[in-house]
Amino acid sequence: MPAVVVLGAQWGDEGKGKATDQLGAATDFVVKFNGGNNAGHTVVVGNEKYALHLLPTGILTPGVTPIIGNGVVVDLEVLFSEIENLTARGVDCSRLRISANAHVIPSYNRTMDRVAERFLGKRQIGTTGRGIGPTYADKMNRVGIRIQDLFDASILRQKVEGALVQKNALLVKIYNRREVDIDIVTAELLSYADRVRPMVVDCGLELNNALDEGRTVVFEAGQATMLDVDHGTYPFVTSSSCTAGGACTGSGVGPTRLDRIVGVAKAYITRVGEGPFPTELFDADGERIRAVGAEYGTTTGRPRRCGWYDAVVARYASRVNGLTDLVITKLDVLTGFERIPVCVAYDVEGVRYDEMPYDQSAFHHARPIYEYLDGWTEDITGAREFTDLPDNAQKYLAYLESISGCRISSIGVGPDREQTVVRVPLL
């Protein structure tokens, strides 16, 4: 049985949650391997709509074991609030497991995130202010707090004290804020210890044993390729590894165990926060896509920037991740457009780029070169077979496949779990 990675092939919000959820019936484990509660997945099951922020989408499928991997940073307050909300709606959360090596987001990192972003002024990154970046920075600076640290009060206090030596100096002397009390933070973190202890596992051991037993594991990415800290549009990126390699480092499973790498992309493209975005629309078409596609952040509520499909980004994502399959979502949002532009290359000050420019300055100045395809007016939300789609919708998808560097295996034609056209099964 396979190990399948599901990740975003654009700037996020592509519908990864729905793609992962579709695999649920044939899946034994769903592992979130990066990020935190700075991004969310919206999953529609029947008449129920679920907004997941920190929990893996596998939490919604009976029989699946959802795991928060070591590559995730965990806000414990958000975690238990989300568990309580889902439990109140009848969702069984007792199967949830958390890696002992996952890092915790302490309250002082939420403070550092907000004040540092304000301090940047016009140079702001567009962070959500949830402490994600500072927690990953602590991890790399080796002053982070891990889940396992909650079970030894003495060690926990020492680690909190070590982390706050520099942070309190910054808060007081640079940001003109009060210093953080070590004992208050330690007590706050310890208050979660008994609740989280039954969930804690050796993530790598658990997953490798499962694969040895022939069970199916789905690795679910937060954010997306173009927000990856190494391969995204740096510095306008997240703080973790959102690409396929992050599935290995964020879970403790080796790369030779991965069978399929599934990229998820919208039939158009969106972005939240700052940073270059070559196909961004500032006209009525952009407003129409935002309204019809309900393009507002699941976690933040922020309006998303909208643009036409960018095949340069798609080819880059295919190459960086080694994609085996591409899932196109929200095709229904494009219904009614007379012509649909597709970005096939960039113009950078008179020079054509068919692939992603390697330097930030060139990408910042990139202007889209479009090819235009005829649109369709028919309602496609009831389509379940590829041949159910209008001819022009089929031609649009065939064209995207021909220039995106990867086969299109599945197409989303509506928000519901069942509103999907499957060309090639992902499992």
C-alpha positions in Angstrom: 0.0 0.0 0.0 1.3 3.5 -0.8 2.6 6.5 1.0 1.1 9.6 -0.7 2.1 13.2 -0.2 -0.6 15.8 -0.9 0.7 19.4 -1.2 -0.1 22.8 -2.6 1.3 23.6 -6.1 0.7 27.3 -5.9 0.6 29.9 -3.0 -1.8 27.9 -0.8 -5.6 27.6 -0.4 -5.7 25.3 -3.4 -8.1 22.8 -1.7 -5.6 20.4 -0.3 -8.0 19.5 2.5 -10.6 18.3 0.1 -8.0 16.3 -1.8 -6.7 14.6 1.3 -10.3 14.1 2.6 -11.2 12.3 -0.7 -8.4 9.7 0.0 -9.8 9.2 3.5 -11.9 6.1 2.9 -8.8 4.2 1.6 -6.4 5.7 4.2 -5.1 4.5 7.5 -3.1 7.5 8.6 -3.1 11.2 7.7 -0.1 13.1 8.8 0.3 16.9 8.9 4.0 17.5 8.5 4.6 21.2 8.5 3.2 24.6 9.5 0.8 25.4 12.3 -2.5 27.2 12.7 -1.5 30.0 10.3 -3.4 28.2 7.5 -6.6 26.2 7.3 -8.5 23.7 5.2 -12.2 23.9 4.5 -13.9 20.5 4.0 -17.5 20.1 3.1 -19.1 16.8 4.0 -22.8 16.6 3.0 -24.5 19.6 4.6 -21.6 20.1 7.1 -18.8 22.5 6.5 -15.6 22.1 8.6 -12.8 24.7 8.9 -9.7 22.9 10.1 -6.7 25.0 11.2 -4.2 22.8 13.1 -5.8 19.3 12.9 -5.1 17.0 9.9 -8.2 16.5 7.7 -8.1 12.8 8.5 -9.8 13.7 11.8 -13.1 13.8 9.9 -12.9 10.2 8.5 -13.8 7.4 10.9 -11.1 4.8 11.2 -8.3 7.1 10.1 -5.5 7.9 12.6 -4.6 11.6 12.3 -1.0 12.6 13.3 0.6 15.9 13.9 4.2 15.4 12.9 7.4 16.7 14.3 7.6 19.4 11.5 4.5 21.1 12.9 4.5 23.9 15.5 1.6 23.5 17.9 -0.4 26.2 19.6 -1.9 24.1 22.4 -4.7 26.6 23.1 -5.8 26.4 19.5 -5.4 22.6 19.4 -7.7 21.9 22.3 -10.2 24.6 21.2 -10.4 22.9 17.8 -10.8 19.5 19.4 -13.6 20.7 21.7 -15.5 22.4 18.8 -15.3 19.2 16.6 -16.3 17.0 19.5 -19.3 19.1 20.1 -20.3 18.5 16.5 -20.0 14.7 16.9 -16.5 14.2 15.5 -14.4 11.6 17.3 -11.0 13.1 18.1 -9.8 10.3 20.3 -7.6 8.9 17.6 -5.4 12.0 17.3 -1.7 11.5 17.8 1.1 14.1 18.2 4.8 13.7 17.7 6.9 14.1 20.9 9.3 16.2 18.9 6.8 18.8 17.6 7.5 22.3 18.8 5.1 24.3 20.9 4.1 27.9 20.2 4.5 29.7 23.5 2.5 32.8 24.1 5.6 35.0 24.0 6.1 34.0 20.3 2.7 35.3 19.4 3.7 38.6 21.0 7.1 38.6 19.2 5.4 37.9 15.9 3.0 40.8 16.1 5.4 43.5 17.5 8.1 42.5 15.0 5.8 42.7 12.1 4.6 46.2 13.1 8.2 47.2 13.6 8.9 46.4 9.9 6.4 49.0 8.7 6.4 49.0 4.9 8.7 46.0 4.8 6.1 43.7 6.4 6.1 40.1 5.3 2.3 39.6 5.8 2.6 37.2 8.7 -0.6 36.1 10.4 0.7 37.1 13.8 0.2 33.6 15.3 3.8 33.0 16.4 4.6 30.6 13.7 7.8 32.3 12.4 9.3 33.0 15.8 8.7 29.4 16.9 10.5 28.0 13.9 13.3 30.5 14.5 13.5 29.2 18.1 13.7 25.7 16.7 16.7 26.5 14.5 18.3 28.6 17.2 17.9 25.5 19.5 15.9 27.4 22.2 12.5 25.9 21.2 10.0 24.1 23.5 8.9 20.7 22.3 5.8 18.7 23.3 8.0 16.3 25.3 9.3 19.2 27.4 5.9 19.6 29.0 6.4 16.4 31.0 9.4 17.7 33.1 8.6 20.9 34.9 12.2 21.6 35.8 13.5 21.2 32.2 10.6 23.2 30.9 11.3 26.2 33.1 15.0 26.1 32.2 14.1 26.2 28.5 11.5 29.0 28.9 14.1 31.0 30.8 16.7 30.4 28.1 14.4 31.5 25.3 13.3 34.6 27.2 16.8 36.0 27.9 17.0 37.6 24.4 13.3 38.0 23.8 12.8 40.1 27.0 15.7 42.3 26.1 14.2 42.9 22.6 10.7 43.5 24.0 11.9 46.1 26.6 14.8 47.8 24.8 13.7 47.7 21.2 10.0 47.3 21.1 9.2 49.3 24.3 7.1 46.5 25.8 6.9 44.7 29.1 9.1 41.7 29.7 7.4 38.3 29.8 7.2 36.5 33.2 9.0 33.1 33.1 6.9 31.5 35.8 3.6 32.5 34.2 4.6 31.1 30.8 5.9 27.8 32.4 2.7 27.4 34.4 0.6 28.0 31.3 2.4 25.4 29.3 2.3 22.9 32.1 -1.4 23.2 32.4 -1.7 21.3 29.1 0.6 18.4 30.0 -1.9 15.9 31.3 -4.3 16.6 28.4 -1.7 16.1 25.7 0.2 13.2 27.2 -2.1 10.4 26.0 -1.8 11.7 22.4 2.0 11.7 22.2 3.9 9.2 20.1 7.2 8.5 18.4 5.9 9.7 15.0 8.6 8.2 12.8 8.4 4.8 14.5 4.6 4.7 14.3 4.5 5.6 10.6 7.4 3.3 9.5 5.7 0.4 11.3 2.4 1.2 9.6 4.1 1.2 6.2 5.9 -2.1 7.0 2.4 -3.6 7.8 1.1 -2.5 4.3 -1.1 0.3 5.6 -1.7 3.5 3.7 -0.3 6.8 4.9 -1.2 10.2 3.5 1.1 13.1 4.2 -0.7 16.4 4.2 1.1 19.7 3.7 0.2 23.1 5.1 0.7 26.2 2.9 2.2 25.4 -0.5 5.2 25.2 -2.8 5.6 28.9 -3.5 5.5 29.6 0.2 8.3 27.1 1.0 11.1 28.6 3.0 13.7 27.3 0.6 11.9 27.1 -2.7 9.2 29.8 -2.4 9.2 33.5 -3.2 11.6 34.3 -0.4 11.2 36.4 1.9 7.5 36.4 1.3 7.2 32.8 2.5 6.2 30.7 5.5 8.8 29.4 7.9 8.7 25.7 7.1 9.2 23.1 4.3 6.0 22.8 2.4 7.4 20.8 -0.5 7.6 17.0 -0.8 11.0 16.8 1.0 9.3 18.4 4.0 7.0 15.3 4.3 10.1 13.2 5.2 11.8 15.7 7.6 8.5 16.6 9.1 7.5 13.0 9.9 10.5 10.8 10.3 9.8 8.7 7.1 12.5 8.3 4.5 12.1 9.5 0.9 12.4 6.0 -0.5 9.1 5.1 1.2 7.1 7.7 -0.7 5.1 6.3 -3.7 3.1 9.3 -5.1 3.4 13.0 -4.9 0.1 14.8 -5.5 0.1 18.5 -6.2 -3.1 20.5 -5.8 -3.7 23.6 -7.9 -6.8 25.8 -8.5 -8.0 26.3 -12.1 -6.9 29.9 -11.5 -4.5 31.0 -8.7 -4.6 33.0 -5.5 -2.2 34.4 -3.0 -2.5 35.9 0.6 -0.1 38.4 2.1 2.7 40.3 0.5 5.0 39.4 -2.4 5.1 39.3 -6.2 2.2 37.7 -8.1 2.6 38.0 -11.9 -1.0 37.1 -12.9 -2.8 39.1 -10.2 -6.0 40.8 -11.3 -7.0 44.2 -10.2 -10.2 44.4 -12.3 -13.8 43.1 -12.3 -12.5 39.6 -13.3 -10.5 39.4 -10.1 -13.4 40.6 -8.0 -15.7 38.0 -9.8 -13.3 35.2 -9.1 -13.0 36.2 -5.4 -16.8 36.4 -5.0 -17.7 33.2 -6.8 -14.8 31.3 -5.4 -15.3 32.6 -1.8 -11.7 33.5 -1.7 -11.2 34.5 1.9 -8.8 32.8 4.3 -10.1 29.9 6.3 -8.0 30.8 9.3 -7.6 34.6 8.9 -10.6 35.7 6.9 -8.3 37.8 4.8 -9.4 38.4 1.1 -7.2 36.5 -1.2 -5.5 38.1 -4.2 -6.8 36.4 -7.4 -5.2 35.8 -10.8 -5.3 33.6 -13.9 -3.7 30.1 -13.9 0.1 30.4 -14.0 1.7 27.4 -15.9 5.2 28.7 -15.0 4.5 28.2 -11.4 2.9 24.8 -12.1 5.9 23.6 -14.0 8.2 24.8 -11.2 6.1 23.0 -8.5 6.1 19.8 -10.6 9.9 19.9 -10.9 10.7 20.9 -7.3 8.3 18.3 -5.8 8.7 15.5 -8.4 4.9 15.5 -8.8 3.3 12.3 -10.1 -0.3 13.7 -10.2 -2.0 17.1 -10.3 -5.4 17.8 -8.9 -7.2 20.8 -10.3 -9.8 22.4 -8.0 -12.5 25.0 -8.4 -13.0 24.6 -12.1 -16.6 25.6 -11.6 -15.5 29.1 -10.6 -14.5 29.8 -14.2 -17.9 28.9 -15.6 -19.3 31.9 -17.5 -16.1 33.5 -18.6 -16.1 34.1 -22.4 -12.3 33.7 -22.7 -9.9 32.4 -20.1 -6.3 33.5 -20.1 -3.5 31.1 -19.1 0.0 32.4 -18.3 2.5 30.3 -20.3 5.7 32.4 -19.8 6.9 35.7 -18.3 8.2 38.9 -19.9 11.0 40.4 -17.8 12.1 43.7 -19.3 11.8 42.3 -22.8 13.3 38.9 -22.1 11.0 35.8 -22.3 11.2 33.4 -19.4 9.6 30.0 -19.9 10.7 28.8 -16.5 10.8 30.5 -13.1 13.5 33.2 -12.8 16.1 32.2 -10.3 16.5 35.6 -8.8 14.0 37.6 -6.8 14.4 40.9 -8.8 13.5 39.3 -12.1 10.4 37.6 -10.7 9.3 40.8 -9.1 9.4 42.4 -12.6 7.8 39.5 -14.4 4.8 40.2 -16.5 2.6 37.4 -17.8 2.5 36.2 -21.4 -1.0 34.8 -22.0 -2.6 32.3 -24.3 -6.4 32.5 -24.5 -8.9 29.7 -24.4 -12.6 29.7 -25.0 -14.8 29.5 -21.9 -18.1 27.6 -21.2 -21.4 28.6 -19.8 -22.8 25.2 -18.8 -23.2 24.2 -15.1 -20.5 21.7 -14.4 -21.1 21.1 -10.7 -22.9 17.8 -11.4 -20.2 16.3 -13.6 -18.7 13.1 -12.3 -17.0 11.8 -15.5 -14.5 13.7 -17.7 -16.9 13.4 -20.6 -19.6 15.1 -18.6 -17.7 18.3 -18.9 -18.4 20.8 -21.7 -16.0 20.5 -24.7 -14.3 23.8 -23.8 -13.8 22.8 -20.2 -12.2 19.5 -21.4 -10.0 21.5 -23.8 -9.0 23.9 -21.0 -7.9 21.0 -18.8 -6.1 19.3 -21.6 -4.2 22.5 -22.3 -3.3 22.9 -18.6 -2.0 19.3 -18.5 0.1 19.8 -21.6 2.0 22.8 -20.2 2.0 22.0 -16.4 4.6 19.2 -16.5 2.2 16.7 -14.8 -0.9 14.6 -15.6 -4.2 15.9 -14.2 -5.7 13.0 -12.3 -8.6 14.7 -10.5 -10.8 17.8 -11.0 -12.9 19.6 -8.4 -16.2 20.9 -9.8 -17.7 22.1 -6.5 -17.0 22.4 -2.8 -18.6 19.1 -1.7 -16.6 16.0 -1.1 -18.5 14.2 -3.9 -18.1 17.0 -6.5 -15.1 15.5 -8.1 -14.2 14.1 -11.5 -11.6 11.3 -11.2 -9.5 10.5 -14.2 -6.8 8.5 -12.5 -7.4 7.2 -8.9 -4.9 8.6 -6.4 -4.9 5.3 -4.4 
